[in-house]
Amino acid sequence: MRHELFIDNKKVDLSPSTNINLTYKSNLLSELDKITSSYSYTIKLPKTKRNMELIEGCNIPSNDSSFAYLQHRARLLRDGIEIVRDAVVVLLSVGNDIQISLSWGNVSALADFIKSGKKLSDLNLGVVEWNYNRAGIEYQPSYKAHDTSRTIPSPPVIFNRDIFNKIASENGIDIELPSVSIWDKLAIPCLNAIIEPGVIDGAQKETKVALYNTAAQTISMSLVSGSANDDYIEMIGGSSYAPYTSFKIKNVNYSLFVKGTLEMLITFNSQSTAREENYYITDSKNQYKIEPSKVEILSTRQIRYTFNLNNEMSGKLYRLEACSLSITIDSGGLQSAYSSVQTTGNLSLEPAITSLYTIVPRQNIPLKYDLAKNAPDMTQIEYMKGIMSMLGLYAEPKGERGIRIVPYSTLTDNISNALDWSDKVVNKRSEASDIEYRMSNMAQKLIFKYKENEIGDTEWGALYVDDETLQYEKAVVTLPFAPCQGKTSSVIYIPIYSVQLSDEYYELDDISINSVTPRIAELSNDRLSVFRLGYGTLLSSYWGAYANLIRRPKIIKEQVKLNAIDLKNIDMTIPVYISQYGSYFAIIEIKTKKDDICDVQLLKI
């Protein structure tokens, strides 16, 4: 048995006594964020000239080489056949020999992604138009107002396939998705209707107001218009006063920055004498006194004020108030004393809508809705694990930057492709060399459940292990999603909205948005359904192969003769057949030894 090792594409010298033992690991029983890599035991290299040049002489303390602190790439050949490619090499120590180790299948991109803790809201899921007439997906019966043309539609949903595709592309992970019929139909509802700064075009844009010889007591620019009787208010963008969206509003938190220089030349009438007055910046809720930077009494009837403004106003408007918001410079209501007011200068008005809390877009007028900002509050890895825990999926490495998401049923589906190891097993008897009957982290009853919803309800299912020596019960999966409670006209109910009245019809002002636990559902005929998502149904539909593995587990350990070609072609999703036992097995672990002999751990299918 001859080995050849290449590190950073440079051949390494191996001594005749160099022993290279490898361990191949399956992730059949591992969670996504605990995916394990295959590895070598410590490999001892001779201190030849070539090997010392490779490690850049880093055994010399005064040498400033960084070789020992970097990850290197390796490939390993056995009898001329490449059995390991793209392995990570780590230099462990240098003494009488050079000691290194190899690992592969450790998906560095996935490891970085898990450490990042990124949330669904960090994804670029896009902005959609949302309004009453938009062809959308209904998942809560719409509340009806007295004006039956006004209803509250459900907010948009985000599809499972889009989330996984975005996670892959934005984190540099090659994800091979499973062939599961329900995959493209799963969706998570957006459970709020929050429009944040910058979502509506122009909400923060700067508007300059130029005033020249304007005979007026006040100057103003309207930011929001409407009245208490309107069923919506309009955001005004720029001096054109053209609304760019309309929506039903609950409240607005606003911040307004006023900057610039303003001069006011006031001419008093013949019955009045020029005098200083109080001046204010006002909006519909607050009044801010300002002081002129310069006052010039030009005559007994004329006075000129200069204002250098750098002011900020903030406040809140409520739906049931008259919704006007403007900036005004006001002399205190003494216009009867003036014969004229001339205003010159430039003002910069910078409106910022810091919080817009909406209930529903007005009919026919689309509202721009950022999917990521309204996505459930969970990390991307939590979401991935949740979906995999619903559909009976696990992950196997696929190169340095990729994973395959695999159904547990793949093992049984691949029985027709099973490898016959009957002649390769050293033991030719009908009894196993070593057999165990228990897997770690097991109980007689394994509980899979949804997260509790707002009223403390959950929904669960269970798999069972036929072993009364184990503890009776254990929760093994809790999804990041809560179950949907109740159905009306085949439409699932999620308590997004609440009302204060018991009448069948409501004024829209009586409706508020609740804080709701994340949900998941399946798209069925343009409606969201949970008919197939009860955990009992999920376990029977997707977890059958896993249930058979754990019901009465048998883990055998055997010595198997595997040559270089066998090791090169190892696929952990392909079972093996051993005629001595008349059974098929899943590969759990392979440890290579001398003369092609391997210690193998197998789980009976």
RODO-2510 file (C-alpha; in nm, 4 decimals, decimal comma):
residues 605
     n   res          X          Y          Z
     1     m     0,0000     0,0000     0,0000
     2     r     0,1696     0,3181    -0,1254
     3     h     0,0695     0,6711    -0,0214
     4     e     0,1422     0,9998    -0,1954
     5     l     0,0687     1,3288    -0,0179
     6     f     0,0586     1,6738    -0,1774
     7     i     0,0413     1,9912     0,0340
     8     d    -0,0256     2,3186    -0,1451
     9     n     0,0298     2,1235    -0,4705
    10     k     0,3830     2,0216    -0,3614
    11     k     0,4717     1,6570    -0,3146
    12     v     0,5743     1,5630     0,0384
    13     d     0,8410     1,3077     0,1308
    14     l     0,7033     1,0096     0,3230
    15     s     0,9219     0,7590     0,5035
    16     p     0,8576     0,3842     0,4678
    17     s     0,7321     0,3841     0,8257
    18     t     0,4891     0,6729     0,7727
    19     n     0,1434     0,5529     0,8695
    20     i    -0,1607     0,7402     0,7390
    21     n    -0,4858     0,6360     0,9054
    22     l    -0,8093     0,8117     0,8093
    23     t    -1,1542     0,8403     0,9668
    24     y    -1,4584     0,8933     0,7445
    25     k    -1,7650     1,0290     0,9298
    26     s    -2,1330     1,0287     0,8344
    27     n    -2,3611     1,3133     0,9426
    28     l    -2,6703     1,0954     0,9400
    29     l    -2,7276     1,1606     1,3107
    30     s    -2,5882     1,5175     1,3288
    31     e    -2,7693     1,8514     1,3292
    32     l    -2,6866     2,1111     1,0649
    33     d    -2,4899     2,3365     1,3019
    34     k    -2,2969     2,0347     1,4383
    35     i    -2,1907     1,8850     1,1081
    36     t    -1,8750     1,6759     1,1540
    37     s    -1,5732     1,6402     0,9281
    38     s    -1,3661     1,3396     0,8327
    39     y    -1,0066     1,3469     0,9520
    40     s    -0,6712     1,1730     0,9804
    41     y    -0,4796     1,0691     1,2850
    42     t    -0,1468     1,2463     1,3342
    43     i     0,0777     1,1959     1,0326
    44     k     0,4539     1,1991     1,0950
    45     l     0,6706     1,3286     0,8112
    46     p     1,0509     1,2932     0,7954
    47     k     1,2579     1,6111     0,8236
    48     t     1,3939     1,5961     0,4695
    49     k     1,5201     1,8995     0,2815
    50     r     1,2012     1,9088     0,0713
    51     n     0,9734     1,8886     0,3752
    52     m     1,1677     2,1529     0,5671
    53     e     1,1461     2,3871     0,2683
    54     l     0,7729     2,3216     0,2514
    55     i     0,7185     2,4286     0,6142
    56     e     0,9491     2,7269     0,5524
    57     g     1,1893     2,6280     0,8300
    58     c     0,9382     2,7298     1,0933
    59     n     1,1096     2,4997     1,3473
    60     i     1,3667     2,7760     1,3949
    61     p     1,2390     3,0113     1,6727
    62     s     1,3837     3,3213     1,5069
    63     n     1,2071     3,2389     1,1802
    64     d     0,9097     3,4697     1,1240
    65     s     0,7260     3,2339     0,8868
    66     s     0,3460     3,2177     0,9212
    67     f     0,3231     2,8623     0,7790
    68     a     0,2293     2,7056     1,1136
    69     y    -0,0558     2,9526     1,1659
    70     l    -0,2269     2,9060     0,8303
    71     q    -0,4559     2,6400     0,6873
    72     h    -0,3091     2,4584     0,3887
    73     r    -0,4652     2,2349     0,1238
    74     a    -0,3775     1,8726     0,0615
    75     r    -0,4733     1,5718    -0,1454
    76     l    -0,3874     1,2127    -0,0681
    77     l    -0,3333     0,9240    -0,3101
    78     r    -0,3285     0,5567    -0,2210
    79     d    -0,1843     0,3192    -0,4791
    80     g    -0,2115     0,5968    -0,7362
    81     i    -0,5800     0,6681    -0,6665
    82     e    -0,6879     0,9963    -0,5095
    83     i    -0,8866     0,9068    -0,1974
    84     v    -0,8903     1,2528    -0,0337
    85     r    -0,9028     1,5858    -0,2126
    86     d    -0,9143     1,9423    -0,0849
    87     a    -0,8317     1,8486     0,2730
    88     v    -0,7285     2,1090     0,5294
    89     v    -0,3751     2,0551     0,6620
    90     v    -0,2652     2,1787     1,0040
    91     l     0,0951     2,1728     1,1235
    92     l     0,0838     2,0394     1,4804
    93     s     0,4489     2,0335     1,5877
    94     v     0,8088     1,9860     1,4750
    95     g     1,0480     1,7715     1,6781
    96     n     1,2186     1,4545     1,5699
    97     d     0,9686     1,4588     1,2870
    98     i     0,7048     1,6926     1,1352
    99     q     0,3574     1,6186     1,2687
   100     i     0,0502     1,7205     1,0686
   101     s    -0,3194     1,6300     1,0503
   102     l    -0,5777     1,6338     0,7730
   103     s    -0,9498     1,7051     0,7802
   104     w    -1,2054     1,7245     0,5000
   105     g    -1,5778     1,7731     0,4641
   106     n    -1,5656     2,0583     0,7154
   107     v    -1,7417     2,3166     0,4914
   108     s    -1,5622     2,6358     0,5987
   109     a    -1,8304     2,8567     0,4399
   110     l    -2,0992     2,6903     0,6528
   111     a    -1,8902     2,7292     0,9689
   112     d    -1,8446     3,1019     0,9024
   113     f    -2,2155     3,1370     0,8331
   114     i    -2,3143     2,9670     1,1599
   115     k    -2,0792     3,1905     1,3599
   116     s    -2,2202     3,5051     1,1981
   117     g    -2,5618     3,4723     1,3655
   118     k    -2,7273     3,6466     1,0701
   119     k    -3,1050     3,6920     1,0892
   120     l    -3,3716     3,6562     0,8232
   121     s    -3,3989     4,0356     0,8275
   122     d    -3,0378     4,0525     0,7001
   123     l    -3,1372     3,8892     0,3706
   124     n    -3,2176     4,0921     0,0608
   125     l    -3,5643     3,9486     0,0005
   126     g    -3,6873     4,2433    -0,2012
   127     v    -3,9740     4,4904    -0,1811
   128     v    -4,3237     4,4064    -0,3029
   129     e    -4,6277     4,6209    -0,3665
   130     w    -4,9058     4,5443    -0,1230
   131     n    -5,2602     4,6723    -0,1579
   132     y    -5,6170     4,5587    -0,1360
   133     n    -5,6448     4,4565    -0,4992
   134     r    -5,3062     4,2850    -0,5176
   135     a    -5,3344     3,9196    -0,6145
   136     g    -5,2064     3,7803    -0,2895
   137     i    -5,2390     3,4917    -0,0496
   138     e    -5,5095     3,5138     0,2109
   139     y    -5,4427     3,3551     0,5468
   140     q    -5,6726     3,5400     0,7812
   141     p    -6,0393     3,6233     0,7207
   142     s    -6,0478     3,9902     0,6259
   143     y    -6,2173     4,2220     0,8716
   144     k    -6,4911     4,4294     0,7110
   145     a    -6,5587     4,7923     0,7872
   146     h    -6,9048     4,9557     0,7680
   147     d    -6,7985     5,0580     0,4208
   148     t    -6,7742     4,7031     0,2869
   149     s    -6,5382     4,8110     0,0111
   150     r    -6,2724     4,8573     0,2778
   151     t    -6,1235     4,5392     0,4235
   152     i    -5,7953     4,4390     0,5799
   153     p    -5,6043     4,1945     0,3605
   154     s    -5,3297     3,9679     0,4887
   155     p    -4,9707     4,0942     0,4580
   156     p    -4,7418     3,9212     0,2054
   157     v    -4,5628     3,5887     0,2605
   158     i    -4,2028     3,4783     0,1985
   159     f    -4,1501     3,1464     0,0253
   160     n    -3,9186     2,8823     0,1674
   161     r    -3,7374     2,8327    -0,1649
   162     d    -3,6536     3,2050    -0,1832
   163     i    -3,5129     3,2062     0,1694
   164     f    -3,2838     2,9069     0,1057
   165     n    -3,1691     3,0483    -0,2295
   166     k    -3,0878     3,3847    -0,0704
   167     i    -2,9060     3,2205     0,2220
   168     a    -2,6927     3,0266    -0,0271
   169     s    -2,6112     3,3196    -0,2593
   170     e    -2,5543     3,5840     0,0097
   171     n    -2,3346     3,3609     0,2290
   172     g    -2,1337     3,1914    -0,0450
   173     i    -2,2646     2,8409     0,0324
   174     d    -2,3419     2,5887    -0,2392
   175     i    -2,6618     2,4239    -0,1130
   176     e    -2,7920     2,1212    -0,2998
   177     l    -3,1633     2,1266    -0,2190
   178     p    -3,3682     1,8119    -0,1644
   179     s    -3,6318     1,6785    -0,3991
   180     v    -3,9313     1,7184    -0,1675
   181     s    -4,2683     1,8017    -0,3243
   182     i    -4,3747     2,0399    -0,0477
   183     w    -4,0464     2,2375    -0,0583
   184     d    -4,1628     2,5113    -0,2981
   185     k    -4,5039     2,5398    -0,1307
   186     l    -4,3866     2,6235     0,2197
   187     a    -4,4122     2,9913     0,3142
   188     i    -4,3772     3,2074     0,6237
   189     p    -4,6313     3,4880     0,6644
   190     c    -4,5127     3,8402     0,7405
   191     l    -4,7005     3,9107     1,0610
   192     n    -4,6866     4,2887     1,0783
   193     a    -4,7296     4,5933     0,8612
   194     i    -4,4456     4,8192     0,9614
   195     i    -4,3083     5,0685     0,7137
   196     e    -3,9652     5,1861     0,8245
   197     p    -3,7707     5,4975     0,7218
   198     g    -3,6524     5,4798     0,3654
   199     v    -3,9017     5,2135     0,2555
   200     i    -4,1317     5,4736     0,1013
   201     d    -3,9480     5,6630    -0,1700
   202     g    -3,8749     6,0216    -0,0675
   203     a    -3,9735     5,9892     0,2972
   204     q    -3,6421     6,1387     0,4030
   205     k    -3,5622     6,3602     0,1113
   206     e    -3,4543     6,7182     0,1633
   207     t    -3,6873     6,9913     0,0422
   208     k    -3,5644     7,3466    -0,0047
   209     v    -3,8098     7,6335     0,0202
   210     a    -3,7005     7,9624    -0,1358
   211     l    -3,9012     8,2719    -0,0386
   212     y    -3,8468     8,6116    -0,1963
   213     n    -4,0401     8,9267    -0,1004
   214     t    -4,3304     8,7182     0,0222
   215     a    -4,5903     8,9317     0,1926
   216     a    -4,7094     8,6779     0,4483
   217     q    -4,7033     8,6286     0,8189
   218     t    -4,6171     8,2583     0,7939
   219     i    -4,4200     8,0305     0,5686
   220     s    -4,4968     7,6598     0,5712
   221     m    -4,4485     7,3310     0,3948
   222     s    -4,6947     7,0478     0,4440
   223     l    -4,5516     6,7041     0,5189
   224     v    -4,8709     6,5153     0,5961
   225     s    -5,2196     6,6176     0,4977
   226     g    -5,5611     6,4845     0,5834
   227     s    -5,8351     6,5230     0,8401
   228     a    -5,9980     6,3226     1,1129
   229     n    -6,2738     6,2205     0,8748
   230     d    -6,0469     6,0830     0,6039
   231     d    -6,0001     5,7097     0,5727
   232     y    -5,6356     5,7662     0,4840
   233     i    -5,3666     6,0302     0,4924
   234     e    -5,1204     6,1285     0,2253
   235     m    -4,7480     6,1662     0,2578
   236     i    -4,6437     6,4739     0,0631
   237     g    -4,3089     6,4538    -0,1126
   238     g    -4,1425     6,7804    -0,2150
   239     s    -4,2857     7,1172    -0,3060
   240     s    -4,5025     6,9698    -0,5809
   241     y    -4,7415     6,8380    -0,3147
   242     a    -4,7848     6,5206    -0,5189
   243     p    -4,8649     6,2237    -0,2939
   244     y    -4,6535     5,9166    -0,3598
   245     t    -4,8542     5,6756    -0,1453
   246     s    -5,1622     5,6663     0,0700
   247     f    -5,2351     5,4349     0,3554
   248     k    -5,4509     5,3780     0,6588
   249     i    -5,2482     5,5027     0,9531
   250     k    -5,2330     5,4255     1,3241
   251     n    -4,9690     5,6771     1,4265
   252     v    -4,6698     5,8630     1,2898
   253     n    -4,3522     5,9500     1,4756
   254     y    -4,1827     6,2295     1,2886
   255     s    -3,8638     6,4302     1,3114
   256     l    -3,8190     6,7554     1,1212
   257     f    -3,4919     6,9444     1,0770
   258     v    -3,5122     7,3130     0,9869
   259     k    -3,1944     7,4806     0,8614
   260     g    -3,1143     7,8042     0,6847
   261     t    -3,1227     8,1830     0,7034
   262     l    -3,4386     8,3875     0,6977
   263     e    -3,4983     8,7621     0,6999
   264     m    -3,8358     8,9197     0,7809
   265     l    -3,8963     9,2890     0,7149
   266     i    -4,2090     9,3980     0,9032
   267     t    -4,3822     9,7301     0,8349
   268     f    -4,6288     9,8309     1,1057
   269     n    -4,9471    10,0259     1,0323
   270     s    -4,9842    10,3918     1,1197
   271     q    -5,1430    10,3150     1,4582
   272     s    -4,8562    10,0903     1,5745
   273     t    -4,4913    10,1402     1,6637
   274     a    -4,2118     9,9025     1,5632
   275     r    -4,1324     9,6645     1,8486
   276     e    -3,9769     9,3260     1,9060
   277     e    -4,2102     9,0253     1,9135
   278     n    -4,1792     8,6580     2,0042
   279     y    -4,1286     8,4236     1,7110
   280     y    -4,1821     8,0454     1,6932
   281     i    -4,1377     7,7412     1,4822
   282     t    -4,4615     7,5474     1,5105
   283     d    -4,6162     7,2254     1,3995
   284     s    -4,9570     7,0833     1,4771
   285     k    -4,8418     6,9403     1,8100
   286     n    -4,5581     7,1538     1,9414
   287     q    -4,4327     7,5092     1,9452
   288     y    -4,0639     7,5916     1,9581
   289     k    -3,9580     7,9473     2,0395
   290     i    -3,6705     8,0843     1,8336
   291     e    -3,4553     8,3876     1,8887
   292     p    -3,3415     8,6130     1,6053
   293     s    -2,9675     8,6383     1,5589
   294     k    -3,0020     9,0029     1,4635
   295     v    -3,2690     9,2728     1,5203
   296     e    -3,2601     9,6054     1,3323
   297     i    -3,5133     9,8828     1,4058
   298     l    -3,4975    10,0729     1,0787
   299     s    -3,7581    10,3363     1,1620
   300     t    -4,0546    10,3933     1,3934
   301     r    -4,2613    10,1727     1,1624
   302     q    -4,0074     9,9199     1,0307
   303     i    -3,8079     9,6370     1,1933
   304     r    -3,5953     9,3634     1,0357
   305     y    -3,5238     9,0264     1,1937
   306     t    -3,2536     8,7811     1,0849
   307     f    -3,2935     8,4148     1,1898
   308     n    -3,0102     8,1618     1,1583
   309     l    -3,2022     7,8362     1,2000
   310     n    -3,0729     7,4941     1,2974
   311     n    -3,3684     7,3415     1,4755
   312     e    -3,5113     6,9940     1,5221
   313     m    -3,8741     6,9176     1,5950
   314     s    -4,0210     6,5789     1,6757
   315     g    -4,3547     6,4451     1,7852
   316     k    -4,6330     6,1993     1,7166
   317     l    -4,9569     6,2261     1,5228
   318     y    -5,2508     5,9948     1,5916
   319     r    -5,5104     5,8751     1,3455
   320     l    -5,8084     6,0386     1,5136
   321     e    -5,6548     6,3853     1,5079
   322     a    -5,6574     6,6334     1,2270
   323     c    -5,3446     6,5197     1,0503
   324     s    -5,1615     6,8332     0,9444
   325     l    -4,7926     6,8844     0,9996
   326     s    -4,6116     7,1941     0,8816
   327     i    -4,3281     7,4241     0,9686
   328     t    -4,4320     7,7774     1,0433
   329     i    -4,2529     8,0929     1,1508
   330     d    -4,5139     8,2933     1,3350
   331     s    -4,5070     8,6294     1,5115
   332     g    -4,7692     8,5304     1,7644
   333     g    -5,0884     8,6246     1,5857
   334     l    -5,0489     9,0073     1,5789
   335     q    -5,1011     9,0447     1,2072
   336     s    -5,3502     9,3293     1,2605
   337     a    -5,0584     9,5500     1,3676
   338     y    -4,8776     9,4996     1,0372
   339     s    -4,9264     9,6604     0,7046
   340     s    -4,6823     9,4171     0,5361
   341     v    -4,4413     9,1351     0,6065
   342     q    -4,1686     9,0672     0,3523
   343     t    -3,9703     8,7423     0,3837
   344     t    -3,6475     8,6543     0,2010
   345     g    -3,4010     8,3693     0,2339
   346     n    -3,3691     7,9952     0,1972
   347     l    -3,4862     7,7210     0,4297
   348     s    -3,3892     7,3562     0,4142
   349     l    -3,6646     7,1298     0,5525
   350     e    -3,5507     6,7719     0,6096
   351     p    -3,8426     6,5528     0,7113
   352     a    -3,7728     6,2089     0,8582
   353     i    -4,0620     5,9765     0,9272
   354     t    -3,9020     5,7775     1,2085
   355     s    -4,1882     5,5372     1,2657
   356     l    -4,4849     5,4657     1,0444
   357     y    -4,7237     5,2098     1,1902
   358     t    -4,9846     5,1114     0,9368
   359     i    -5,2867     4,8880     0,9370
   360     v    -5,3743     4,8515     0,5710
   361     p    -5,3017     5,0137     0,2360
   362     r    -5,5862     5,2044     0,0819
   363     q    -5,7686     5,0303    -0,1999
   364     n    -5,5985     5,0643    -0,5413
   365     i    -5,2928     5,2414    -0,3977
   366     p    -4,9892     5,0123    -0,3567
   367     l    -4,7720     5,0300    -0,0483
   368     k    -4,4073     4,9319    -0,0803
   369     y    -4,3455     4,6483     0,1634
   370     d    -3,9940     4,5311     0,2523
   371     l    -4,0129     4,1546     0,3090
   372     a    -3,6912     4,1197     0,5093
   373     k    -3,7763     4,4018     0,7489
   374     n    -4,1090     4,2342     0,8196
   375     a    -3,9701     3,8780     0,8391
   376     p    -3,9960     3,6794     1,1649
   377     d    -3,7279     3,7498     1,4246
   378     m    -3,5027     3,4439     1,3971
   379     t    -3,1555     3,3605     1,2706
   380     q    -3,1055     3,2100     0,9276
   381     i    -2,9565     2,8917     1,0745
   382     e    -3,2579     2,8577     1,3076
   383     y    -3,4853     2,8792     1,0066
   384     m    -3,2870     2,6173     0,8117
   385     k    -3,2825     2,3772     1,1073
   386     g    -3,6561     2,4308     1,1573
   387     i    -3,7397     2,3343     0,7981
   388     m    -3,5079     2,0322     0,8110
   389     s    -3,6636     1,9218     1,1408
   390     m    -4,0078     1,9359     0,9812
   391     l    -3,9229     1,7414     0,6664
   392     g    -3,6871     1,4711     0,7967
   393     l    -3,3688     1,6135     0,6418
   394     y    -3,0005     1,6088     0,7314
   395     a    -2,6883     1,7553     0,5669
   396     e    -2,3756     1,5992     0,4202
   397     p    -2,0663     1,7998     0,3194
   398     k    -2,0156     1,8831    -0,0466
   399     g    -1,6677     2,0231    -0,0954
   400     e    -1,5282     2,3183     0,0937
   401     r    -1,8230     2,5508     0,0380
   402     g    -2,1202     2,3223    -0,0073
   403     i    -2,3696     2,0894     0,1575
   404     r    -2,6256     1,8393     0,0327
   405     i    -2,9572     1,8472     0,2166
   406     v    -3,0703     1,4866     0,2175
   407     p    -3,3965     1,3157     0,3237
   408     y    -3,3545     1,0232     0,5653
   409     s    -3,5537     0,8222     0,3133
   410     t    -3,2582     0,8497     0,0715
   411     l    -3,0973     0,5524     0,2455
   412     t    -3,3908     0,3233     0,1780
   413     d    -3,4458     0,4723    -0,1685
   414     n    -3,0853     0,3786    -0,2502
   415     i    -3,1146     0,0135    -0,1449
   416     s    -3,1259    -0,0804    -0,5136
   417     n    -2,7806     0,0844    -0,5425
   418     a    -2,6429    -0,0746    -0,2250
   419     l    -2,2778    -0,1866    -0,2176
   420     d    -2,2256    -0,5564    -0,1491
   421     w    -1,9641    -0,5839     0,1236
   422     s    -2,0297    -0,9519     0,1954
   423     d    -1,6863    -1,0618     0,0669
   424     k    -1,5114    -0,7573     0,2122
   425     v    -1,6144    -0,8242     0,5734
   426     v    -1,3367    -1,0169     0,7487
   427     n    -1,5910    -1,1901     0,9727
   428     k    -1,7658    -1,4637     0,7730
   429     r    -1,9936    -1,5798     1,0540
   430     s    -2,3626    -1,4995     1,0890
   431     e    -2,3069    -1,3238     1,4206
   432     a    -2,1531    -0,9778     1,4422
   433     s    -1,8072    -0,9260     1,5858
   434     d    -1,9464    -0,6477     1,8051
   435     i    -2,3037    -0,5227     1,8344
   436     e    -2,4631    -0,2446     2,0413
   437     y    -2,8304    -0,1684     2,0958
   438     r    -2,8530     0,1927     2,2048
   439     m    -2,7878     0,5267     2,0408
   440     s    -2,6998     0,8424     2,2326
   441     n    -2,9596     1,1049     2,3307
   442     m    -3,2527     0,8666     2,3006
   443     a    -3,5690     0,8017     2,5037
   444     q    -3,8674     0,5714     2,4664
   445     k    -4,0767     0,8639     2,3428
   446     l    -3,9104     1,1346     2,1322
   447     i    -4,1230     1,4486     2,1163
   448     f    -4,1228     1,6832     1,8159
   449     k    -4,3212     2,0017     1,8709
   450     y    -4,3999     2,3499     1,7493
   451     k    -4,3105     2,6574     1,9514
   452     e    -4,5849     2,7793     2,1853
   453     n    -4,8085     3,0469     2,0366
   454     e    -4,9444     3,3611     2,2034
   455     i    -5,1879     3,1734     2,4279
   456     g    -4,9459     2,8964     2,5228
   457     d    -5,0748     2,6334     2,2789
   458     t    -4,8449     2,4056     2,0831
   459     e    -4,8787     2,1050     1,8529
   460     w    -4,6647     1,7931     1,8692
   461     g    -4,5970     1,4416     1,7488
   462     a    -4,3717     1,1593     1,8668
   463     l    -4,1460     0,8782     1,7493
   464     y    -4,0947     0,5742     1,9651
   465     v    -3,7963     0,3590     2,0594
   466     d    -3,8712     0,0012     2,1646
   467     d    -3,6459     0,0040     2,4705
   468     e    -3,7886     0,0158     2,8228
   469     t    -3,4388     0,0632     2,9688
   470     l    -3,4362     0,4242     2,8411
   471     q    -3,5903     0,7257     3,0104
   472     y    -3,9540     0,7510     2,9135
   473     e    -3,9799     1,0855     2,7374
   474     k    -3,7586     1,3508     2,5845
   475     a    -3,8187     1,6623     2,3717
   476     v    -3,5755     1,6419     2,0810
   477     v    -3,7088     1,9137     1,8441
   478     t    -3,8834     2,2448     1,9115
   479     l    -3,9491     2,4384     1,5934
   480     p    -3,9029     2,8174     1,5753
   481     f    -4,2605     2,8342     1,4387
   482     a    -4,5886     2,8230     1,6324
   483     p    -4,8992     2,6352     1,5145
   484     c    -5,1908     2,8199     1,3559
   485     q    -5,5050     2,7947     1,5643
   486     g    -5,8470     2,7401     1,4086
   487     k    -5,9770     2,7595     1,0531
   488     t    -6,2529     2,9634     0,8895
   489     s    -6,3779     2,8809     0,5400
   490     s    -6,0646     2,6742     0,4754
   491     v    -5,8442     2,9754     0,5518
   492     i    -5,6046     2,9402     0,8431
   493     y    -5,6347     3,1909     1,1231
   494     i    -5,3402     3,3874     1,2611
   495     p    -5,4366     3,6557     1,5162
   496     i    -5,2549     3,9447     1,3488
   497     y    -5,5381     4,1885     1,4101
   498     s    -5,7574     4,2454     1,7119
   499     v    -6,0736     4,4532     1,7515
   500     q    -6,2490     4,6079     2,0473
   501     l    -6,6088     4,5660     1,9304
   502     s    -6,8225     4,2532     1,9012
   503     d    -7,0188     4,3725     1,5965
   504     e    -6,9729     4,1811     1,2729
   505     y    -6,8442     4,4970     1,1070
   506     y    -6,5804     4,7278     1,2431
   507     e    -6,4496     5,0722     1,1860
   508     l    -6,0921     5,0351     1,0721
   509     d    -5,9849     5,2606     1,3562
   510     d    -6,0953     4,9906     1,6014
   511     i    -5,8409     4,7420     1,4664
   512     s    -5,4832     4,7097     1,5955
   513     i    -5,1892     4,4828     1,5134
   514     n    -5,0783     4,2181     1,7628
   515     s    -4,7319     4,0831     1,8300
   516     v    -4,7464     3,7320     1,6853
   517     t    -4,5143     3,4299     1,7119
   518     p    -4,3676     3,3201     1,3745
   519     r    -4,5829     3,0829     1,1697
   520     i    -4,5304     2,8531     0,8727
   521     a    -4,7849     2,7188     0,6288
   522     e    -4,8250     2,5534     0,2906
   523     l    -4,9588     2,7220    -0,0220
   524     s    -5,2646     2,5379    -0,1507
   525     n    -5,4892     2,6839    -0,4236
   526     d    -5,3776     3,0412    -0,3491
   527     r    -5,4532     2,9950     0,0193
   528     l    -5,2253     2,9094     0,3082
   529     s    -5,3031     2,5745     0,4664
   530     v    -5,1674     2,3767     0,7603
   531     f    -5,3625     2,0621     0,6736
   532     r    -5,0421     1,8630     0,6061
   533     l    -4,8209     2,0367     0,8644
   534     g    -4,9395     1,8816     1,1882
   535     y    -4,6406     1,7097     1,3469
   536     g    -4,8150     1,3741     1,3415
   537     t    -4,8569     1,4092     0,9650
   538     l    -4,5014     1,5358     0,9184
   539     l    -4,3533     1,2418     1,1090
   540     s    -4,5527     0,9844     0,9143
   541     s    -4,4780     1,1547     0,5805
   542     y    -4,1087     1,2376     0,6154
   543     w    -3,9615     1,0615     0,9178
   544     g    -4,0505     0,6988     0,8450
   545     a    -3,6979     0,5938     0,7466
   546     y    -3,5505     0,7594     1,0565
   547     a    -3,8173     0,5981     1,2767
   548     n    -3,7139     0,2553     1,1470
   549     l    -3,3469     0,3296     1,2218
   550     i    -3,4090     0,4162     1,5860
   551     r    -3,7017     0,1900     1,6800
   552     r    -3,4785    -0,1073     1,7623
   553     p    -3,1294     0,0102     1,6678
   554     k    -2,8474    -0,2337     1,6019
   555     i    -2,5002    -0,0830     1,5636
   556     i    -2,2391    -0,3318     1,4519
   557     k    -1,8619    -0,2962     1,4401
   558     e    -1,6690    -0,5009     1,1895
   559     q    -1,3355    -0,5141     1,0128
   560     v    -1,3842    -0,4603     0,6407
   561     k    -1,1220    -0,4735     0,3658
   562     l    -1,1578    -0,1560     0,1570
   563     n    -0,9068    -0,0673    -0,1118
   564     a    -0,8285     0,2755    -0,2524
   565     i    -1,1087     0,2584    -0,5102
   566     d    -1,3612     0,1685    -0,2373
   567     l    -1,2526     0,4672    -0,0274
   568     k    -1,2532     0,7048    -0,3236
   569     n    -1,6142     0,6148    -0,4032
   570     i    -1,7524     0,6242    -0,0500
   571     d    -2,0968     0,7911    -0,0431
   572     m    -2,2583     0,7986     0,3001
   573     t    -2,6059     0,8084     0,1482
   574     i    -2,5560     0,4685    -0,0195
   575     p    -2,6244     0,1688     0,2097
   576     v    -2,4194    -0,1502     0,2153
   577     y    -2,5394    -0,5111     0,2116
   578     i    -2,3830    -0,7953     0,4118
   579     s    -2,5198    -1,1373     0,3205
   580     q    -2,3884    -1,2993     0,6412
   581     y    -2,6455    -1,0936     0,8295
   582     g    -2,9046    -1,0756     0,5522
   583     s    -2,9357    -0,7013     0,6127
   584     y    -2,8682    -0,3545     0,4762
   585     f    -2,6736    -0,0990     0,6783
   586     a    -2,6005     0,2729     0,6845
   587     i    -2,2332     0,3674     0,7134
   588     i    -2,1663     0,5652     1,0314
   589     e    -1,7859     0,5628     1,0463
   590     i    -1,4832     0,4141     0,8685
   591     k    -1,1335     0,4076     1,0219
   592     t    -0,8549     0,2949     0,7903
   593     k    -0,5658     0,0791     0,9139
   594     k    -0,2825    -0,1145     0,7511
   595     d    -0,3207    -0,3450     0,4521
   596     d    -0,6592    -0,2001     0,3465
   597     i    -0,8202    -0,3181     0,6726
   598     c    -1,0763    -0,0726     0,8121
   599     d    -1,2707    -0,0610     1,1383
   600     v    -1,6269     0,0122     1,0296
   601     q    -1,9346     0,1132     1,2312
   602     l    -2,2700     0,0380     1,0674
   603     l    -2,6346     0,1028     1,1616
   604     k    -2,8928    -0,1546     1,0557
   605     i    -3,1612    -0,0163     0,8234
***
